[in-house]
Amino acid sequence: MKINILLLGLLLTTFSLFAQKNVPSVFDPDLKIANQIKTDAINNSKVDDYLYLLCDKGGPKLTGSRGILRTDTIAMLEMKKMGLENVRIEKVRTWDRGGWELNKAYMAMTAPYYIPFYPAPVAWTNGTNGLSSGKVYYFSATTKEELAKLNGFYTGKIVLMPDVLQYQINYKPLATIFTDEQLKEMEYQPISTRQKRAGLPTENILLTYQDILQFLRAENAAVIIHETGDFNVPVISFFPYKRGDDYSPCEINITCEHHGLMQRLIENGEEVRMDVEIEVEFRNDENIYIVVGEIKGTDPKLKDELVIIGAHLDGYPMSNGAGDDVTNSVGVLEAMRILKSLDIKPKRTIRMILWNGEEVGLHGSKGYVEKYVKDAEGNKLSEFDKISAYYNADYGPGKFRGISTQSNIALEPLFKAWAQPWHHIGFTTVIHRYFTSTDHIPFDEAGIPAFQFIQDPLEWGRGSHRIMDFADRLVPDNIRHNAIIFAWFAFKTANLEEKLMRKD
């Protein structure tokens, strides 16, 4: 009987030790790191400084412009100042468009009365070569037969393109955050397949918007005016110029309010006249750059492996790109500052990259992948087997509310465990949706685990790609929140015994 009691005691002790080893403990040293990350983000934040430097001081950051090179340099100097290693501005690709600068933009209706408009010139279209004054012609032809009769008529004229927007009163709030119910709905992802689209007729007698635009470009109209945006905030867009091509005529985006005013006046028999002066500069900068810095790994076996966090610096002319995507570039920079200031020695190297060329075709991230991960022919390159994960942020100025596994469902338990310490600040959700259209995609397509965070939209629809995207519309505490999550996911990934599981 005594022997049985002794055995029972040994079994209970063994089970207790096993339980302590396999059940999370309040003494988990990583949770101590989590607390240090949060404390440093609150008490020693440089978010406001970085916002000023990358947004206000950097200015507009169109790829290939003087502004993006200025901002790249500012970011590089800050990375060196915080003590990152291997800091550099690196060329990763060339492209066929080159740079474009907007040096002056003025536009006003002068008759039947004076009213100034806010023009948003279409990037990589030509300027007006001085002040262009004249009558405004509304393009009202709707068929190819009518178009054929207009050859030569619009050459040298100011042309108002057809109406494309029907403004509707919107009773929803201008800024929104995800509710708990919406986040829960994101977790549900039913099986669905793409449906085949019915083919369009090969011959269509009615003109499309593109038909009209191509016609006016070929006719060399003096100014082509598009209707984009509302609330008197025009949207900015690009023309697919290639270096060496003839310059396309000056094109300008204006809002539905200004477009509608001129259209109604013309349709009611009034003569509308305008003054337009757009001065632009085409630059021969064919290079796509990225800004890189690292915290070196310390494990003898794992130090050459990589965890990468990133966001894009490039933006649009006429605004400083605050919400798209300076806010997240600042989050990346602040995350690295936190990790460096805490003297965290990760097993793997943690690398930050600020991309150029995202808005014009993901050129920075594509160039990096083709240079280091997998080339255009599908050959694996030097970093293919070294990268554990890439974490990206580019979905607005809101706080991180969760992360998508990018359809890699094997990572759900791990990401949910990493999210758990941050439920109290609103980071709660792990979903499996396949996010697109930003810099994690080239990594994902090359077979690297690559992820995009779920972010509250705030005023995303009104600010992104418009002339109002300035730092005034940001919430710095959201960036502090995001820097915490960036730092935590980078640290946890860097210290795993193995790289993250890949989808294939």
C-alpha positions as CSV (number, residue, x, y, z in Angstrom):
1,M,0.0,0.0,0.0
2,K,2.8,2.4,0.8
3,I,4.5,1.6,-2.5
4,N,1.2,2.4,-4.4
5,I,1.0,5.7,-2.6
6,L,4.6,6.5,-3.5
7,L,4.0,5.7,-7.2
8,L,0.9,7.8,-7.2
9,G,2.9,10.7,-5.8
10,L,5.5,10.3,-8.5
11,L,2.9,10.2,-11.2
12,L,1.2,13.4,-9.9
13,T,4.5,15.1,-9.8
14,T,5.4,14.0,-13.3
15,F,2.0,15.2,-14.6
16,S,2.4,18.5,-12.9
17,L,5.8,19.1,-14.5
18,F,4.4,18.0,-17.9
19,A,1.5,20.4,-17.5
20,Q,3.9,23.3,-16.5
21,K,5.9,22.6,-19.6
22,N,3.0,22.5,-22.1
23,V,0.5,25.0,-20.7
24,P,1.2,28.8,-21.1
25,S,2.6,30.3,-18.0
26,V,2.2,33.8,-16.6
27,F,6.0,33.7,-16.4
28,D,6.4,33.3,-20.1
29,P,9.4,35.6,-20.9
30,D,7.9,36.6,-24.2
31,L,5.0,38.2,-22.3
32,K,7.5,40.3,-20.5
33,I,8.9,41.4,-23.9
34,A,5.3,42.2,-24.9
35,N,4.9,44.5,-21.9
36,Q,8.2,46.2,-22.6
37,I,7.2,46.8,-26.2
38,K,3.9,48.4,-25.1
39,T,5.6,50.5,-22.4
40,D,8.2,51.8,-24.8
41,A,5.7,52.6,-27.5
42,I,3.7,54.8,-25.1
43,N,6.6,56.4,-23.1
44,N,9.3,56.9,-25.7
45,S,7.3,57.3,-28.9
46,K,8.8,59.0,-31.9
47,V,5.7,58.7,-34.1
48,D,5.1,62.4,-34.2
49,D,8.7,63.1,-35.2
50,Y,8.6,60.5,-37.9
51,L,5.3,61.7,-39.2
52,Y,6.7,65.2,-39.6
53,L,9.8,64.0,-41.3
54,L,8.2,61.5,-43.8
55,C,5.0,63.4,-44.4
56,D,5.4,67.2,-44.0
57,K,9.1,67.5,-44.7
58,G,9.1,64.8,-47.4
59,G,6.2,66.3,-49.3
60,P,4.5,64.6,-52.3
61,K,6.2,61.3,-53.2
62,L,5.4,60.2,-56.7
63,T,7.7,57.4,-57.9
64,G,10.5,58.9,-59.9
65,S,10.1,62.4,-58.4
66,R,12.5,64.5,-56.4
67,G,10.0,64.2,-53.5
68,I,10.4,60.4,-53.2
69,L,14.2,60.6,-53.3
70,R,14.1,63.3,-50.7
71,T,11.9,61.2,-48.4
72,D,14.0,58.0,-49.0
73,T,17.0,60.0,-47.8
74,I,15.2,61.2,-44.7
75,A,14.1,57.7,-43.8
76,M,17.6,56.3,-44.4
77,L,19.1,58.9,-42.0
78,E,16.6,58.1,-39.3
79,M,17.3,54.4,-39.6
80,K,21.0,55.1,-39.2
81,K,20.4,57.3,-36.3
82,M,18.5,54.6,-34.4
83,G,21.4,52.2,-34.9
84,L,20.0,49.8,-37.6
85,E,22.6,47.9,-39.6
86,N,23.1,47.5,-43.4
87,V,21.0,50.7,-43.9
88,R,20.9,51.7,-47.5
89,I,18.9,53.1,-50.4
90,E,19.0,50.3,-52.9
91,K,18.0,50.1,-56.6
92,V,15.9,47.0,-57.3
93,R,14.5,47.6,-60.7
94,T,14.3,49.9,-63.7
95,W,11.0,50.9,-65.3
96,D,9.9,52.4,-68.6
97,R,8.1,55.5,-67.4
98,G,10.5,57.7,-65.7
99,G,9.8,60.6,-63.3
100,W,7.2,63.3,-63.5
101,E,7.0,66.6,-61.6
102,L,4.0,69.0,-61.2
103,N,5.4,72.5,-60.9
104,K,2.3,74.6,-61.2
105,A,-1.5,74.0,-61.3
106,Y,-4.1,76.8,-61.8
107,M,-7.6,76.5,-63.1
108,A,-10.6,78.8,-63.0
109,M,-13.9,79.3,-64.8
110,T,-13.9,82.9,-66.1
111,A,-17.3,83.1,-67.8
112,P,-20.2,83.4,-67.3
113,Y,-18.6,84.4,-64.0
114,Y,-15.3,83.7,-62.1
115,I,-14.9,80.8,-59.8
116,P,-11.6,79.0,-59.0
117,F,-11.4,75.2,-59.3
118,Y,-8.9,72.8,-57.7
119,P,-7.4,70.9,-60.6
120,A,-5.7,67.5,-60.2
121,P,-3.6,67.0,-63.3
122,V,-3.3,63.4,-64.5
123,A,0.3,62.4,-63.8
124,W,2.5,61.8,-66.9
125,T,0.3,63.9,-69.2
126,N,1.7,67.1,-70.6
127,G,1.2,70.6,-69.3
128,T,-0.4,73.5,-71.2
129,N,2.8,75.3,-72.2
130,G,1.7,78.5,-70.5
131,L,-1.7,79.9,-69.9
132,S,-4.5,78.3,-72.0
133,S,-7.7,80.4,-72.2
134,G,-10.8,79.7,-74.1
135,K,-14.3,78.3,-74.5
136,V,-15.1,75.0,-72.9
137,Y,-16.8,72.4,-75.1
138,Y,-18.8,69.6,-73.5
139,F,-18.4,66.3,-75.4
140,S,-21.9,65.0,-76.1
141,A,-21.4,62.6,-79.1
142,T,-22.5,59.1,-78.2
143,T,-22.1,57.0,-81.4
144,K,-19.1,56.2,-83.7
145,E,-21.0,57.8,-86.6
146,E,-21.2,61.1,-84.7
147,L,-17.5,60.8,-83.8
148,A,-16.5,60.4,-87.4
149,K,-17.9,63.9,-88.2
150,L,-15.8,65.6,-85.5
151,N,-12.3,65.0,-86.9
152,G,-10.3,68.1,-86.3
153,F,-13.0,70.0,-84.4
154,Y,-11.5,69.5,-80.9
155,T,-7.8,70.2,-81.8
156,G,-6.5,72.9,-79.5
157,K,-9.8,73.2,-77.5
158,I,-10.7,72.8,-73.8
159,V,-12.9,69.7,-73.6
160,L,-15.2,68.6,-70.8
161,M,-15.6,64.9,-70.8
162,P,-19.0,63.2,-70.4
163,D,-20.7,63.0,-67.0
164,V,-19.8,59.7,-65.2
165,L,-20.8,60.4,-61.6
166,Q,-24.3,60.6,-60.1
167,Y,-23.8,62.1,-56.7
168,Q,-26.0,60.6,-54.0
169,I,-26.6,62.0,-50.5
170,N,-24.7,59.7,-48.1
171,Y,-26.0,59.4,-44.6
172,K,-23.2,57.2,-43.4
173,P,-20.5,58.7,-41.1
174,L,-17.4,60.0,-43.0
175,A,-15.0,58.0,-40.7
176,T,-15.7,54.4,-39.7
177,I,-14.1,51.7,-37.6
178,F,-14.9,48.0,-37.8
179,T,-17.5,46.8,-35.3
180,D,-17.1,43.5,-33.4
181,E,-19.9,42.1,-35.6
182,Q,-18.1,43.1,-38.8
183,L,-14.8,41.5,-37.6
184,K,-16.7,38.3,-36.8
185,E,-18.2,38.3,-40.3
186,M,-14.7,38.6,-41.8
187,E,-13.8,35.3,-40.2
188,Y,-16.5,33.5,-42.2
189,Q,-15.3,32.5,-45.7
190,P,-17.6,30.2,-47.6
191,I,-16.3,28.2,-50.6
192,S,-16.8,30.1,-53.8
193,T,-15.5,29.9,-57.3
194,R,-15.3,32.6,-60.0
195,Q,-18.2,32.8,-62.4
196,K,-17.6,33.0,-66.1
197,R,-18.5,36.4,-67.6
198,A,-20.7,36.6,-70.6
199,G,-18.7,37.9,-73.6
200,L,-19.3,41.4,-74.8
201,P,-20.3,41.9,-78.4
202,T,-17.3,42.5,-80.7
203,E,-19.0,45.5,-82.4
204,N,-20.6,48.2,-80.3
205,I,-22.1,51.3,-82.0
206,L,-22.1,53.3,-78.8
207,L,-19.0,55.1,-77.7
208,T,-17.2,54.1,-74.5
209,Y,-15.4,56.6,-72.3
210,Q,-12.1,55.1,-73.5
211,D,-13.2,55.6,-77.2
212,I,-13.8,59.3,-76.5
213,L,-10.5,59.7,-74.6
214,Q,-8.4,58.0,-77.3
215,F,-10.1,60.2,-79.9
216,L,-9.4,63.5,-78.0
217,R,-5.8,62.5,-77.4
218,A,-5.2,61.8,-81.0
219,E,-6.9,65.1,-81.9
220,N,-4.5,66.9,-79.6
221,A,-7.1,68.7,-77.6
222,A,-5.5,71.6,-75.5
223,V,-7.0,70.3,-72.2
224,I,-9.1,67.2,-71.4
225,I,-11.2,67.5,-68.2
226,H,-12.4,64.4,-66.3
227,E,-15.1,64.2,-63.6
228,T,-13.7,62.4,-60.5
229,G,-14.3,62.8,-56.8
230,D,-16.8,64.7,-54.7
231,F,-16.9,67.1,-51.7
232,N,-14.7,69.3,-54.0
233,V,-11.9,66.9,-53.5
234,P,-10.7,65.5,-56.9
235,V,-9.1,62.1,-57.3
236,I,-5.6,61.8,-58.7
237,S,-4.8,59.4,-61.5
238,F,-2.0,58.3,-63.8
239,F,-1.4,58.1,-67.6
240,P,0.5,55.0,-68.9
241,Y,3.3,57.0,-70.4
242,K,6.5,55.3,-71.6
243,R,9.8,57.2,-72.0
244,G,10.3,58.1,-75.6
245,D,6.6,58.3,-76.4
246,D,5.0,61.6,-77.6
247,Y,3.5,63.5,-74.7
248,S,-0.2,63.0,-74.3
249,P,-2.3,66.3,-74.1
250,C,-2.9,67.8,-70.7
251,E,-5.6,66.0,-68.7
252,I,-7.1,67.2,-65.5
253,N,-9.4,65.7,-62.9
254,I,-12.0,67.9,-61.2
255,T,-14.9,67.0,-58.9
256,C,-18.5,66.2,-59.7
257,E,-19.5,69.6,-58.2
258,H,-17.4,71.6,-60.6
259,H,-18.0,69.3,-63.6
260,G,-21.7,69.4,-63.0
261,L,-21.8,73.2,-62.8
262,M,-20.1,73.6,-66.2
263,Q,-22.1,70.9,-67.8
264,R,-25.4,72.4,-66.7
265,L,-24.4,75.9,-67.9
266,I,-23.4,74.6,-71.3
267,E,-26.5,72.5,-71.7
268,N,-28.6,75.6,-71.0
269,G,-26.9,77.7,-73.7
270,E,-24.3,79.6,-71.6
271,E,-20.8,80.1,-72.9
272,V,-18.4,78.7,-70.4
273,R,-14.8,79.9,-70.6
274,M,-11.7,78.9,-68.6
275,D,-8.1,79.8,-67.7
276,V,-5.9,76.8,-67.3
277,E,-2.1,76.7,-66.6
278,I,-0.4,73.4,-65.8
279,E,3.4,73.2,-65.7
280,V,5.0,69.8,-65.6
281,E,8.4,68.3,-66.0
282,F,9.3,64.8,-67.3
283,R,12.4,63.3,-65.6
284,N,14.6,60.6,-67.0
285,D,14.9,58.7,-63.6
286,E,14.3,55.1,-64.6
287,N,15.3,53.6,-61.3
288,I,13.0,52.1,-58.6
289,Y,14.5,52.2,-55.1
290,I,13.8,50.8,-51.7
291,V,15.1,51.8,-48.2
292,V,16.4,49.0,-46.1
293,G,17.6,48.6,-42.5
294,E,18.1,45.6,-40.2
295,I,18.5,44.3,-36.6
296,K,20.9,41.4,-37.1
297,G,20.0,37.9,-35.8
298,T,22.1,36.4,-33.1
299,D,21.4,32.6,-33.2
300,P,24.4,30.9,-34.8
301,K,22.1,28.7,-36.9
302,L,19.3,31.1,-37.7
303,K,20.9,34.6,-37.9
304,D,21.0,34.6,-41.7
305,E,17.3,33.9,-42.0
306,L,14.9,36.8,-42.3
307,V,11.7,38.3,-41.0
308,I,10.7,41.4,-43.1
309,I,8.2,44.1,-42.2
310,G,7.4,46.9,-44.7
311,A,5.1,49.5,-46.2
312,H,5.4,51.8,-49.2
313,L,6.6,55.4,-49.1
314,D,5.6,56.4,-52.6
315,G,2.3,58.2,-53.3
316,Y,0.6,60.7,-55.6
317,P,1.3,64.3,-56.6
318,M,-0.5,67.2,-54.9
319,S,-0.7,65.5,-51.4
320,N,1.9,64.1,-49.0
321,G,0.5,60.6,-48.9
322,A,-0.3,60.6,-45.2
323,G,-2.8,57.8,-45.0
324,D,-1.5,56.0,-48.1
325,D,1.0,55.0,-47.0
326,V,3.2,57.2,-44.8
327,T,1.2,56.3,-41.7
328,N,2.2,52.6,-42.1
329,S,5.8,53.5,-43.1
330,V,6.0,55.4,-39.8
331,G,4.6,52.3,-38.0
332,V,7.4,50.2,-39.5
333,L,10.0,52.7,-38.5
334,E,8.7,53.0,-35.0
335,A,8.5,49.2,-34.6
336,M,12.2,49.0,-35.4
337,R,13.0,51.8,-33.0
338,I,11.2,50.0,-30.2
339,L,13.0,46.7,-30.9
340,K,16.3,48.4,-31.1
341,S,15.8,50.5,-28.0
342,L,14.9,47.4,-26.0
343,D,18.1,45.8,-27.2
344,I,16.1,42.7,-28.2
345,K,18.5,40.2,-29.8
346,P,16.3,38.2,-32.2
347,K,17.4,34.7,-33.4
348,R,16.7,35.7,-37.0
349,T,17.5,39.0,-38.7
350,I,14.6,41.5,-38.7
351,R,14.6,43.6,-41.8
352,M,12.5,46.7,-42.5
353,I,11.9,47.8,-46.1
354,L,10.1,51.0,-47.3
355,W,9.0,50.5,-50.9
356,N,8.9,52.8,-53.9
357,G,6.7,52.1,-56.9
358,E,3.8,50.5,-55.2
359,E,1.2,52.9,-56.6
360,V,2.4,52.4,-60.1
361,G,2.5,48.6,-60.2
362,L,4.3,47.2,-57.1
363,H,7.6,47.9,-58.7
364,G,9.7,48.0,-55.5
365,S,8.4,44.7,-54.0
366,K,8.4,43.0,-57.4
367,G,11.9,44.2,-58.1
368,Y,13.1,42.9,-54.7
369,V,11.5,39.5,-55.2
370,E,13.0,39.2,-58.6
371,K,16.4,40.2,-57.3
372,Y,16.5,38.0,-54.2
373,V,13.7,35.5,-54.0
374,K,12.5,34.2,-57.3
375,D,13.2,35.5,-60.8
376,A,10.8,36.0,-63.7
377,E,11.5,32.5,-64.9
378,G,10.7,31.0,-61.5
379,N,14.2,30.2,-60.4
380,K,14.8,30.3,-56.7
381,L,17.3,32.9,-55.6
382,S,19.4,33.6,-52.5
383,E,16.7,34.5,-50.0
384,F,14.0,32.0,-51.1
385,D,14.9,29.6,-48.3
386,K,15.9,32.3,-45.8
387,I,12.7,34.4,-45.5
388,S,10.3,33.2,-42.7
389,A,7.7,35.8,-43.3
390,Y,6.9,39.3,-44.7
391,Y,4.4,41.5,-42.9
392,N,2.9,44.4,-44.8
393,A,0.6,47.3,-44.0
394,D,-1.2,49.4,-46.6
395,Y,-4.9,49.4,-46.0
396,G,-5.4,52.8,-44.6
397,P,-4.6,55.0,-41.5
398,G,-6.7,53.0,-39.0
399,K,-5.4,50.8,-36.2
400,F,-4.6,47.1,-36.8
401,R,-7.6,45.0,-35.7
402,G,-6.3,41.7,-36.9
403,I,-4.4,39.9,-39.6
404,S,-5.2,37.6,-42.5
405,T,-3.3,34.3,-43.0
406,Q,-3.5,34.9,-46.8
407,S,-5.4,31.6,-47.1
408,N,-2.7,29.7,-45.1
409,I,-5.1,28.1,-42.6
410,A,-2.3,26.2,-40.9
411,L,-1.1,29.5,-39.3
412,E,-4.5,30.3,-37.6
413,P,-3.6,28.7,-34.2
414,L,-0.2,30.5,-34.1
415,F,-1.6,33.9,-35.1
416,K,-4.5,33.6,-32.6
417,A,-2.0,32.9,-29.9
418,W,0.1,35.9,-30.9
419,A,-3.0,38.1,-31.0
420,Q,-4.2,37.1,-27.5
421,P,-2.0,39.5,-25.5
422,W,-3.4,42.4,-27.5
423,H,-7.1,41.7,-27.3
424,H,-7.3,44.5,-24.7
425,I,-6.2,47.1,-27.2
426,G,-8.4,45.8,-30.0
427,F,-6.2,43.4,-32.0
428,T,-8.5,40.4,-31.9
429,T,-9.2,38.9,-35.3
430,V,-7.5,36.2,-37.5
431,I,-9.1,35.6,-40.9
432,H,-8.2,33.6,-44.0
433,R,-9.0,36.0,-46.8
434,Y,-6.7,36.5,-49.7
435,F,-5.8,40.2,-49.7
436,T,-4.5,41.7,-52.9
437,S,-3.2,44.9,-54.5
438,T,-0.2,45.7,-52.3
439,D,3.4,44.8,-51.6
440,H,2.9,41.4,-49.9
441,I,1.6,39.9,-53.2
442,P,4.9,39.4,-55.0
443,F,6.2,37.6,-51.9
444,D,3.0,35.4,-51.7
445,E,3.2,34.6,-55.4
446,A,6.8,33.5,-55.0
447,G,5.8,31.1,-52.2
448,I,6.9,33.2,-49.2
449,P,4.4,33.5,-46.2
450,A,3.3,37.1,-46.6
451,F,0.5,38.9,-44.8
452,Q,-1.5,42.1,-44.6
453,F,-3.0,43.5,-41.4
454,I,-6.7,44.3,-41.1
455,Q,-7.1,48.0,-40.5
456,D,-10.0,50.3,-39.6
457,P,-10.9,52.3,-42.7
458,L,-11.5,55.7,-40.9
459,E,-11.8,58.2,-43.8
460,W,-10.0,55.9,-46.3
461,G,-12.6,56.4,-49.1
462,R,-12.2,60.2,-48.9
463,G,-8.5,60.5,-48.4
464,S,-6.7,57.8,-50.4
465,H,-5.4,58.9,-53.9
466,R,-6.9,62.4,-53.4
467,I,-5.5,65.8,-52.9
468,M,-6.4,65.9,-49.2
469,D,-4.1,63.1,-47.9
470,F,-2.2,65.1,-45.3
471,A,-1.1,64.4,-41.8
472,D,-4.0,66.4,-40.2
473,R,-6.3,63.4,-41.0
474,L,-4.2,60.9,-39.1
475,V,-4.5,59.6,-35.5
476,P,-1.0,59.2,-34.1
477,D,-2.2,56.8,-31.4
478,N,-3.3,54.4,-34.1
479,I,0.3,54.4,-35.4
480,R,1.6,53.7,-31.9
481,H,-0.8,50.8,-31.7
482,N,0.3,49.4,-35.1
483,A,4.0,49.7,-34.2
484,I,3.4,47.5,-31.1
485,I,1.8,44.8,-33.3
486,F,4.5,45.1,-36.0
487,A,7.2,44.8,-33.4
488,W,5.5,41.8,-31.7
489,F,4.9,39.8,-34.8
490,A,8.4,40.5,-36.0
491,F,9.9,39.4,-32.7
492,K,7.8,36.3,-32.4
493,T,8.5,35.2,-35.9
494,A,12.2,35.8,-35.6
495,N,12.4,33.6,-32.4
496,L,10.5,30.6,-33.6
497,E,12.5,27.4,-33.8
498,E,11.4,26.9,-37.4
499,K,10.3,29.2,-40.2
500,L,6.6,29.7,-40.7
501,M,4.8,27.0,-42.6
502,R,4.4,27.7,-46.3
503,K,1.2,27.0,-48.3
504,D,3.0,24.8,-50.8
